[in-house]
Amino acid sequence: MKEDIMHKEPLTIVKVGGAVLEDPQQCGSLLDAFAAIEGKKILVHGGGRTASTIASQLGIKTRMVDGRRITDADMLLVAAMVYGGLVNRNIVTWLQALGVDAIGLTGADMDIIRSHRRPVVNGIDYGYVGDIDHVDADRLSMLTDKGIVPVVAPLTHDGCGQLLNTNADTIASEVAAAMAQIYDVHLVYVFEKAGVLGNPDDEASVIPQICASELDGLIVKGIVSGGMIPKLRMAVQAVERGVENVLITNISSLATLDGTRIIAG
């Protein structure tokens, strides 16, 4: 690992979900905004909705438990094709057109992300789903230090020849925490809303800042619910492990960095 220095160079990590990527206009706007970010950067992407669509076309049933995909052998093939292939290649191609020297990666490439197959929990077998053990920040920094922009698909591996489907929010958090040992990392989760809403029916009710210690209280009050809970837990985990801050926002606010900022404390 590189030696820690007084003033670390900034690194921006942006995670974008499948809902944004599926819409050509939104995807184009997102990649335009990402290309405009100065300095070193990494893009982590999802693509679950596209995977579900392709699976349906192939006659493969999509099964979800608490918003998490069950990845059997057939679904793993779809995930590999969609995440590591179609979605990742399209993003890299678009970024190259914007003058960004991007490279598409899964966790298996350069051995950057190792994971283990998730054990059966409460009788639920998630199949070929990986929980992350290690992110090799040194190898990723070999790319970023040369001005290359990694585009990371939500696939990891166990080091024994098995590819694993892995949640993209988790990958973004784990990559950010690992890279924080080298860089001054700013992590941005981009999704459909302008931030965490105090009132889900009011798009203007964005909570500007949430301290890590406040999250459980917001969950109890019902202000944070559903799929936002695991996203914010990953955000809190990142800041508790040295990431400067985490921003939850949408495409239009990415350039101005408005939204909900998650900080330690």
HUHUWO-V22250 format. One record per residue. N is the residue number from 1. RES is the residue in one small letter. PHI is phi in degrees with one decimal (999 if undefined). OMEGA is omega as a letter, one per 20 degrees, with the letter a starting at -180 (NA if undefined). D_LAST is the distance of its C-alpha to the last C-alpha in Angstrom with 1 decimal. Layout:
# HUHUWO-V22250
((N | RES | PHI | OMEGA | D_LAST) (N | RES | PHI | OMEGA | D_LAST))
This chain:
# HUHUWO-V22250
((1 | m | 999 | a | 27.2) (2 | k | -65.0 | a | 27.4) (3 | e | -67.6 | r | 26.3) (4 | d | -69.5 | r | 23.0) (5 | i | -125.2 | a | 23.7) (6 | m | -61.6 | a | 22.2) (7 | h | -119.7 | a | 22.1) (8 | k | -78.4 | r | 21.7) (9 | e | -72.7 | a | 23.6) (10 | p | -73.1 | r | 21.8) (11 | l | -138.9 | r | 22.1) (12 | t | -105.6 | r | 21.6) (13 | i | -115.1 | a | 21.6) (14 | v | -113.4 | r | 22.8) (15 | k | -109.7 | r | 23.2) (16 | v | -128.1 | a | 25.9) (17 | g | -91.1 | a | 27.3) (18 | g | -65.8 | a | 30.9) (19 | a | -61.7 | r | 31.3) (20 | v | -71.8 | a | 30.9) (21 | l | -66.9 | a | 33.0) (22 | e | -71.4 | a | 35.8) (23 | d | -92.8 | a | 36.5) (24 | p | -55.5 | a | 38.4) (25 | q | -68.3 | r | 37.5) (26 | q | -64.4 | r | 33.8) (27 | c | -61.8 | r | 33.9) (28 | g | -61.6 | r | 35.8) (29 | s | -65.0 | r | 33.5) (30 | l | -62.0 | a | 30.5) (31 | l | -69.9 | r | 32.3) (32 | d | -60.9 | a | 33.5) (33 | a | -66.7 | r | 30.0) (34 | f | -65.0 | r | 28.8) (35 | a | -60.7 | a | 31.9) (36 | a | -79.0 | r | 31.1) (37 | i | -67.3 | a | 27.7) (38 | e | -81.8 | r | 28.4) (39 | g | 84.4 | a | 27.9) (40 | k | -72.9 | a | 27.1) (41 | k | -157.9 | r | 26.0) (42 | i | -137.6 | r | 26.1) (43 | l | -114.7 | r | 26.8) (44 | v | -113.6 | a | 26.1) (45 | h | -127.4 | r | 28.2) (46 | g | -101.3 | r | 29.0) (47 | g | 147.6 | a | 32.4) (48 | g | -61.4 | a | 32.6) (49 | r | -67.9 | r | 34.8) (50 | t | -64.2 | r | 37.2) (51 | a | -61.5 | r | 37.4) (52 | s | -64.5 | r | 38.3) (53 | t | -64.9 | a | 40.9) (54 | i | -64.0 | r | 42.5) (55 | a | -59.4 | r | 42.5) (56 | s | -61.9 | r | 44.3) (57 | q | -64.2 | r | 46.9) (58 | l | -92.4 | r | 47.5) (59 | g | 78.1 | r | 47.8) (60 | i | -103.3 | a | 44.7) (61 | k | -77.9 | r | 42.8) (62 | t | -91.6 | r | 39.0) (63 | r | -119.8 | a | 37.3) (64 | m | -125.6 | r | 33.7) (65 | v | -131.9 | a | 31.8) (66 | d | 53.4 | r | 28.6) (67 | g | 79.9 | a | 28.5) (68 | r | -106.7 | a | 28.9) (69 | r | -77.7 | r | 32.2) (70 | i | -82.8 | a | 34.7) (71 | t | -111.7 | r | 36.1) (72 | d | -82.4 | a | 39.6) (73 | a | -60.5 | r | 41.9) (74 | d | -67.1 | a | 43.2) (75 | m | -69.3 | r | 39.8) (76 | l | -64.1 | r | 38.7) (77 | l | -60.3 | r | 41.6) (78 | v | -64.2 | a | 40.6) (79 | a | -59.3 | r | 37.0) (80 | a | -63.3 | a | 38.3) (81 | m | -67.0 | a | 40.8) (82 | v | -80.2 | a | 38.4) (83 | y | -70.6 | a | 35.1) (84 | g | -78.8 | a | 36.6) (85 | g | -107.1 | a | 39.6) (86 | l | -53.0 | a | 40.0) (87 | v | -66.1 | a | 36.5) (88 | n | -62.4 | a | 35.5) (89 | r | -64.4 | r | 38.9) (90 | n | -63.9 | r | 38.9) (91 | i | -64.5 | a | 35.6) (92 | v | -61.5 | r | 36.7) (93 | t | -61.5 | a | 40.1) (94 | w | -65.9 | r | 38.6) (95 | l | -64.9 | r | 36.3) (96 | q | -61.0 | r | 39.3) (97 | a | -65.3 | r | 41.2) (98 | l | -91.8 | r | 38.5) (99 | g | 85.8 | r | 38.8) (100 | v | -98.2 | a | 35.8) (101 | d | -81.2 | a | 36.8) (102 | a | -98.2 | r | 35.1) (103 | i | -134.2 | r | 35.6) (104 | g | -85.4 | a | 35.1) (105 | l | -138.2 | r | 33.6) (106 | t | -107.6 | r | 33.0) (107 | g | -64.4 | r | 31.2) (108 | a | -74.5 | a | 34.7) (109 | d | -67.2 | a | 35.5) (110 | m | 60.0 | a | 35.2) (111 | d | 57.9 | a | 33.5) (112 | i | -78.9 | a | 30.1) (113 | i | -137.2 | r | 28.5) (114 | r | -99.4 | r | 29.7) (115 | s | -146.7 | r | 29.1) (116 | h | -123.8 | r | 30.8) (117 | r | -67.1 | a | 32.4) (118 | r | -61.4 | r | 30.3) (119 | p | -70.9 | r | 32.0) (120 | v | -64.7 | a | 33.5) (121 | v | -122.9 | r | 30.9) (122 | n | 51.5 | r | 32.2) (123 | g | 79.9 | a | 35.5) (124 | i | -100.5 | r | 34.1) (125 | d | -101.8 | a | 35.3) (126 | y | -79.7 | r | 33.4) (127 | g | 78.8 | a | 36.1) (128 | y | -86.2 | r | 35.4) (129 | v | -112.1 | a | 31.6) (130 | g | -104.6 | r | 29.6) (131 | d | -106.4 | a | 26.3) (132 | i | -72.9 | r | 25.1) (133 | d | -103.6 | a | 25.6) (134 | h | -157.6 | r | 25.5) (135 | v | -117.0 | a | 25.1) (136 | d | -87.3 | a | 27.4) (137 | a | -67.1 | a | 25.5) (138 | d | -61.1 | a | 28.5) (139 | r | -69.5 | r | 30.9) (140 | l | -64.1 | a | 28.9) (141 | s | -69.2 | r | 28.5) (142 | m | -58.7 | r | 32.3) (143 | l | -79.0 | a | 32.5) (144 | t | -62.6 | r | 29.9) (145 | d | -66.7 | r | 31.2) (146 | k | -95.8 | r | 34.6) (147 | g | 81.4 | r | 33.4) (148 | i | -89.4 | a | 33.7) (149 | v | -104.9 | r | 31.3) (150 | p | -69.4 | r | 30.6) (151 | v | -116.0 | a | 30.8) (152 | v | -100.7 | r | 29.5) (153 | a | -84.5 | a | 31.0) (154 | p | -80.4 | r | 29.4) (155 | l | -133.8 | r | 31.7) (156 | t | -127.8 | r | 31.2) (157 | h | -149.1 | a | 33.6) (158 | d | -100.4 | a | 34.0) (159 | g | 81.4 | a | 36.1) (160 | c | -119.2 | r | 39.1) (161 | g | 97.0 | a | 40.4) (162 | q | -109.2 | r | 38.4) (163 | l | -78.6 | a | 36.5) (164 | l | -134.6 | r | 33.6) (165 | n | -76.3 | a | 32.1) (166 | t | -136.5 | a | 28.3) (167 | n | -56.9 | a | 25.8) (168 | a | -68.6 | r | 25.0) (169 | d | -61.8 | r | 21.4) (170 | t | -66.7 | r | 20.9) (171 | i | -58.3 | a | 22.9) (172 | a | -60.5 | r | 20.9) (173 | s | -64.3 | a | 17.6) (174 | e | -68.5 | r | 19.5) (175 | v | -63.9 | r | 21.4) (176 | a | -62.1 | a | 18.3) (177 | a | -63.6 | r | 16.7) (178 | a | -67.6 | a | 20.1) (179 | m | -71.8 | r | 20.9) (180 | a | -66.3 | r | 17.7) (181 | q | -72.8 | a | 19.7) (182 | i | -114.2 | a | 22.2) (183 | y | -118.0 | r | 20.9) (184 | d | -87.3 | a | 18.2) (185 | v | -92.3 | r | 17.5) (186 | h | -119.7 | a | 16.8) (187 | l | -104.8 | a | 17.1) (188 | v | -125.8 | r | 18.7) (189 | y | -98.9 | r | 19.8) (190 | v | -105.2 | r | 22.9) (191 | f | -143.0 | a | 24.5) (192 | e | -77.6 | a | 26.7) (193 | k | -95.6 | a | 24.5) (194 | a | -76.8 | a | 23.0) (195 | g | 159.6 | r | 19.4) (196 | v | -79.4 | a | 17.9) (197 | l | -93.2 | r | 20.4) (198 | g | -69.5 | r | 19.9) (199 | n | -128.7 | a | 23.6) (200 | p | -60.8 | r | 25.0) (201 | d | -93.2 | a | 28.3) (202 | d | -123.8 | a | 27.1) (203 | e | -63.9 | a | 26.4) (204 | a | -89.2 | a | 25.3) (205 | s | -91.5 | a | 22.5) (206 | v | -66.9 | r | 19.8) (207 | i | -80.8 | a | 16.2) (208 | p | -68.3 | a | 15.1) (209 | q | -152.1 | r | 11.4) (210 | i | -130.3 | r | 9.1) (211 | c | -78.2 | a | 5.4) (212 | a | -54.0 | a | 5.6) (213 | s | -71.7 | a | 5.9) (214 | e | -88.9 | a | 8.5) (215 | l | -60.8 | a | 10.7) (216 | d | -58.6 | r | 12.9) (217 | g | -65.0 | r | 13.7) (218 | l | -67.9 | r | 14.8) (219 | i | -68.9 | r | 16.9) (220 | v | -60.1 | a | 18.5) (221 | k | -76.6 | a | 19.5) (222 | g | 83.5 | r | 21.0) (223 | i | -70.2 | r | 19.2) (224 | v | -107.6 | a | 18.1) (225 | s | -150.0 | r | 21.1) (226 | g | 57.3 | a | 23.6) (227 | g | -67.2 | r | 23.0) (228 | m | -71.7 | a | 19.7) (229 | i | -62.9 | r | 18.1) (230 | p | -63.9 | r | 18.7) (231 | k | -62.3 | a | 17.9) (232 | l | -72.3 | r | 14.4) (233 | r | -64.7 | r | 14.0) (234 | m | -66.5 | r | 15.2) (235 | a | -64.5 | r | 12.9) (236 | v | -62.6 | r | 9.7) (237 | q | -59.6 | a | 11.8) (238 | a | -64.7 | a | 12.6) (239 | v | -69.1 | r | 9.3) (240 | e | -71.4 | a | 8.6) (241 | r | -108.4 | r | 12.1) (242 | g | 108.6 | r | 12.2) (243 | v | -70.3 | a | 12.8) (244 | e | -56.9 | r | 12.1) (245 | n | -165.6 | r | 11.3) (246 | v | -124.7 | r | 13.1) (247 | l | -113.9 | r | 15.4) (248 | i | -106.1 | a | 17.3) (249 | t | -157.3 | r | 20.6) (250 | n | -117.6 | a | 24.4) (251 | i | -62.1 | a | 27.2) (252 | s | -64.6 | a | 28.1) (253 | s | -100.3 | a | 24.7) (254 | l | -64.7 | a | 24.2) (255 | a | -66.8 | a | 26.1) (256 | t | -90.9 | a | 24.2) (257 | l | 59.9 | r | 20.7) (258 | d | -89.4 | r | 20.2) (259 | g | 140.9 | r | 18.6) (260 | t | -106.2 | a | 15.1) (261 | r | -99.4 | r | 12.4) (262 | i | -100.2 | a | 9.5) (263 | i | -127.3 | r | 6.6) (264 | a | -70.7 | r | 3.8) (265 | g | 114.8 | NA | 0.0))
